[in-house]
Amino acid sequence: MKIFTAVEIGYNRFKIMEICKKGFGYFLNNFINLAVDGLNYKDTRTASISLNKIFSENKINKKNVLTSINGNLANSYNFILPNMPASDLKLAVEYELKKVLPFPISRCIFDYIYTEKNGGSENGTLLNVTAFAAKDEDINNFKNIFDVAGIKIKSIECKTVAVYNSIRYLKKNKTGHLLVCDIGHKTVKIVIILNNSINFERTADGLNLEIQNSIESSDIVAGELKRTIDFYFAGKSLPPIDEIILTGIFSGKKGFDAKISEAVMLRAYSVSLLNLITSEKYSFYLSKKLKNRGIEDYEFFRPLDEMWTTFGLIVNR
């Protein structure tokens, strides 16, 4: 058994999830989804004081802590490379990044994920690579929040990877052509996955959906999806998108996915951690501590509806 703690720091809230992993099963131990007035991840001292207080008051485990940086701090790039040993692949990705980065590679911290594809009898196995790069000063400033709070971070990832991991988990690693739309209070994160690879991503900022009703919000989200899909397919020969998966703050709202389906003329459906727990199709459970609450206590568990990407930070660990 191993305990992992995932932390997301948003524009005005902390999302924290503590999970025990036993074999291939995940047991939810504790979760916090807390809005904090004046929270700003760029103000590292204030953010670290709030974070330390939350960890202490809720007795959250400080080992194996995983976090993600905000999407606007990271750039992503896709490459197709020949299959090669891991040490050579890192050098190859670095070489490709040097060509496209808007800042020197010496000021960069990067990571990457990849899937294999068949390149045909002549080319052998190829790798679909998605690399994520951020300025080292941005990563270090973000890391400082945890350092000052006395929390050692095991890894910092891009939110796109959290979306990707959670959807691969949901689809049992066979994704097809999917559009994933994670809806937050102020942002909508859109990731398109084609044959298990991240093919496109976009973040729409400044939406303030928390002050809109579900009908107004569905119109706003549908508009962002239409713009994204039009841009994604423009001038390209791509298979049609199979379906849209909606996660985030409206995943528990009845009828929201039907409104999106009607607006964009694609099948759309909502998923959340509550779906995983209640479906009994996935190895995601409540720990003994939370099982005593009863999953039917929706008011208590409702914050889980918008913590899909927090869970994604832990998946596949």
C-alpha positions in Angstrom: 0.0 0.0 0.0 1.3 3.5 -0.9 -0.3 6.9 -0.1 -0.2 9.6 -2.7 -1.3 13.2 -2.3 -2.3 15.3 -5.4 -2.5 19.1 -5.2 -3.9 21.6 -7.7 -3.5 25.3 -7.1 -6.0 27.2 -9.2 -6.9 30.9 -9.5 -8.8 31.0 -6.2 -8.8 27.5 -4.7 -6.8 24.5 -3.6 -7.8 21.0 -4.7 -6.2 18.3 -2.6 -6.7 14.6 -2.8 -5.2 11.8 -0.7 -5.4 8.3 -2.1 -4.1 4.9 -1.0 -3.0 2.6 -3.9 -3.3 -1.1 -3.3 -2.3 -3.2 -6.3 -4.4 -1.8 -9.2 -7.0 -0.3 -6.9 -7.3 3.4 -5.7 -8.9 4.2 -2.3 -10.0 7.7 -1.6 -8.7 8.7 1.8 -9.4 12.4 2.0 -10.2 15.3 -0.3 -10.2 19.1 0.0 -11.8 21.5 -2.5 -11.5 24.9 -0.9 -11.8 28.4 -2.3 -9.4 30.9 -0.7 -10.0 34.7 -1.0 -7.1 36.4 -2.6 -5.2 33.2 -3.5 -2.5 33.9 -6.1 0.0 31.2 -6.9 2.5 33.9 -8.0 2.4 35.2 -4.3 4.4 32.2 -3.1 4.6 33.2 0.6 0.9 33.7 1.0 0.0 30.6 -1.0 2.4 28.5 1.1 1.0 29.7 4.4 -2.5 28.7 3.2 -1.3 25.4 1.9 0.5 24.4 5.1 -2.6 25.4 7.1 -4.8 23.1 5.0 -2.4 20.2 5.2 -2.1 20.6 9.0 -5.7 21.1 9.9 -6.9 18.1 7.7 -3.9 15.8 8.6 -3.0 15.4 4.9 -0.1 13.1 4.2 3.0 15.2 3.1 4.9 12.3 1.4 4.6 11.4 -2.3 3.0 14.8 -3.1 2.2 15.4 -6.8 1.2 18.7 -8.3 0.5 20.4 -11.7 1.4 23.8 -12.9 -1.2 26.1 -14.5 -1.5 25.6 -18.2 -0.5 29.1 -19.1 3.0 28.4 -17.7 3.7 25.5 -20.0 4.1 25.1 -23.8 3.4 21.7 -25.5 4.8 20.3 -28.7 4.2 17.1 -30.7 7.0 15.2 -32.5 7.2 11.9 -34.3 10.5 10.2 -33.6 12.0 6.8 -34.4 12.0 4.3 -31.5 15.2 4.5 -29.5 16.7 3.9 -26.0 15.4 6.2 -23.2 18.7 8.1 -22.8 18.8 8.8 -26.6 15.1 9.8 -26.6 15.7 12.5 -24.0 18.5 14.0 -26.1 16.3 13.8 -29.3 13.4 15.6 -27.6 15.8 18.3 -26.3 17.1 18.7 -29.9 13.6 19.1 -31.3 12.6 21.6 -28.5 15.5 23.8 -29.3 14.0 24.4 -32.8 10.6 25.6 -31.5 11.0 27.0 -28.0 10.3 30.8 -27.7 13.1 31.0 -25.1 16.6 29.4 -24.7 16.7 25.7 -23.8 19.1 26.7 -21.0 16.2 28.4 -19.3 13.8 25.5 -19.8 12.6 22.5 -17.7 10.9 19.9 -19.9 9.2 16.5 -19.7 7.5 14.3 -22.2 5.1 11.4 -22.7 5.0 9.1 -25.7 3.1 6.2 -27.3 4.3 3.8 -29.9 2.9 3.6 -33.4 3.6 1.3 -36.3 5.5 3.1 -39.0 5.1 0.4 -41.6 7.5 -2.3 -42.7 10.1 0.3 -43.9 10.1 2.6 -40.9 9.5 0.1 -38.1 8.2 1.4 -34.8 7.8 5.2 -34.3 7.0 7.2 -31.3 4.3 9.9 -30.9 5.9 12.3 -28.5 4.2 15.2 -26.6 6.8 17.4 -24.8 5.9 20.0 -22.2 8.3 22.9 -21.6 8.2 25.7 -19.1 10.7 28.4 -18.0 12.8 27.2 -15.1 12.0 30.4 -13.1 8.2 29.6 -13.3 8.8 26.1 -12.1 11.1 27.2 -9.3 8.6 29.9 -8.2 5.8 27.3 -8.1 8.0 24.8 -6.3 8.8 27.4 -3.7 5.2 27.4 -2.5 5.7 23.8 -1.3 9.2 24.3 -0.1 8.1 27.1 2.3 5.2 25.0 3.4 7.6 22.1 4.3 6.2 19.8 1.6 8.6 17.9 -0.6 7.2 17.5 -4.1 7.6 14.2 -5.9 6.7 15.6 -9.3 5.3 18.7 -11.1 3.3 18.0 -14.2 1.3 19.9 -16.7 -2.5 19.8 -16.2 -2.8 18.4 -19.7 -1.0 15.2 -18.6 -3.5 14.9 -15.7 -6.4 15.1 -18.2 -4.6 12.5 -20.4 -3.9 10.1 -17.6 -7.5 10.1 -16.2 -9.0 9.6 -19.7 -6.6 6.7 -20.5 -7.7 5.2 -17.2 -11.4 5.7 -18.0 -10.9 4.2 -21.5 -8.5 1.4 -20.3 -5.8 2.9 -22.6 -7.8 2.6 -25.8 -9.0 6.1 -26.6 -9.8 6.4 -30.3 -10.5 10.1 -31.2 -11.7 12.0 -28.1 -12.3 15.6 -27.1 -12.0 16.1 -23.4 -13.4 19.3 -21.9 -12.5 20.0 -18.3 -14.6 23.0 -17.0 -13.4 25.1 -14.2 -14.8 28.2 -12.5 -12.6 30.5 -14.7 -11.1 28.3 -17.4 -12.1 25.6 -19.8 -9.3 23.1 -20.7 -9.8 21.3 -24.0 -7.6 18.3 -24.9 -8.0 16.2 -28.1 -6.6 12.7 -27.9 -6.1 10.6 -31.1 -5.1 7.0 -30.8 -3.7 7.4 -27.3 -1.7 10.5 -28.1 -2.3 14.2 -27.2 -3.0 15.7 -30.6 -4.2 19.2 -29.6 -4.8 21.3 -26.5 -6.2 24.7 -25.7 -7.1 26.7 -22.6 -9.9 29.3 -22.7 -9.4 31.8 -19.8 -11.4 34.4 -18.1 -14.9 32.9 -18.4 -16.3 33.3 -14.8 -18.6 30.3 -15.1 -19.2 30.3 -11.4 -21.6 33.3 -11.8 -23.5 31.8 -14.7 -26.4 29.4 -14.6 -26.1 26.0 -16.4 -27.9 27.2 -19.5 -25.7 30.3 -19.9 -22.7 28.2 -19.1 -23.6 25.5 -21.7 -23.8 28.2 -24.4 -20.4 29.6 -23.4 -18.8 26.1 -23.3 -20.4 25.1 -26.6 -19.1 28.2 -28.2 -15.5 27.4 -27.1 -15.9 23.9 -28.3 -17.1 25.0 -31.7 -14.2 27.4 -32.1 -11.8 24.7 -31.1 -13.2 22.0 -33.4 -13.3 24.4 -36.4 -9.6 25.3 -35.8 -8.6 21.7 -35.2 -10.0 20.4 -38.4 -9.1 23.4 -40.6 -7.1 22.3 -43.6 -6.4 18.8 -42.1 -7.4 15.3 -43.0 -8.5 13.8 -39.7 -11.0 11.2 -38.7 -14.2 12.5 -37.0 -14.2 13.0 -33.3 -15.9 10.0 -31.6 -17.3 11.8 -28.6 -16.8 14.6 -26.1 -16.1 13.9 -22.5 -17.1 16.6 -20.1 -15.5 16.9 -16.7 -15.4 19.6 -14.0 -17.9 21.8 -12.3 -21.0 20.8 -14.4 -20.3 17.0 -14.4 -23.1 16.5 -11.8 -25.6 18.8 -13.5 -28.4 16.9 -15.0 -29.0 17.7 -18.7 -25.8 19.7 -19.2 -24.2 17.2 -21.5 -27.4 16.9 -23.5 -27.3 20.7 -24.1 -23.6 20.4 -25.3 -24.5 17.5 -27.6 -27.3 19.4 -29.2 -25.1 22.5 -29.7 -22.1 20.9 -31.2 -23.8 18.0 -32.9 -21.5 15.4 -31.3 -22.2 12.9 -28.6 -21.2 14.4 -25.2 -21.4 12.9 -21.8 -20.2 13.9 -18.3 -17.9 11.9 -16.0 -16.8 12.5 -12.5 -15.1 10.7 -9.6 -18.6 10.0 -8.2 -19.4 8.2 -11.5 -16.3 6.0 -11.0 -17.2 5.1 -7.4 -20.8 4.3 -8.0 -20.4 2.5 -11.4 -18.5 -0.4 -9.9 -16.7 -0.8 -13.2 -13.5 0.8 -12.1 -11.0 0.1 -9.4 -11.7 3.3 -7.5 -13.3 3.1 -4.0 -13.9 4.9 -0.8 -11.5 4.1 2.1 -13.0 2.8 5.3 -12.8 6.3 6.7 -15.0 7.8 4.0 -17.2 4.7 3.4 -18.9 5.5 6.7 -20.2 8.7 5.2 -22.2 6.8 2.5 -21.8 7.8 -1.1 -25.5 8.9 -1.2 -24.5 11.9 0.9 -24.1 14.0 -2.3 -23.7 17.4 -0.5 -20.6 16.0 1.2 -19.1 14.4 -1.9 -20.2 17.0 -4.4 -16.7 18.7 -4.5 -15.4 15.5 -6.1 -17.4 16.4 -9.3 -14.7 19.0 -10.2 -11.6 17.1 -9.1 -11.1 14.8 -12.2 -7.7 16.2 -13.1 -6.6 16.0 -9.4 -7.2 12.3 -9.6 -5.3 12.2 -13.0 -2.1 13.3 -11.2 -2.1 10.0 -9.3 -3.3 7.6 -12.0 -0.6 5.2 -13.3 1.7 5.9 -10.3 
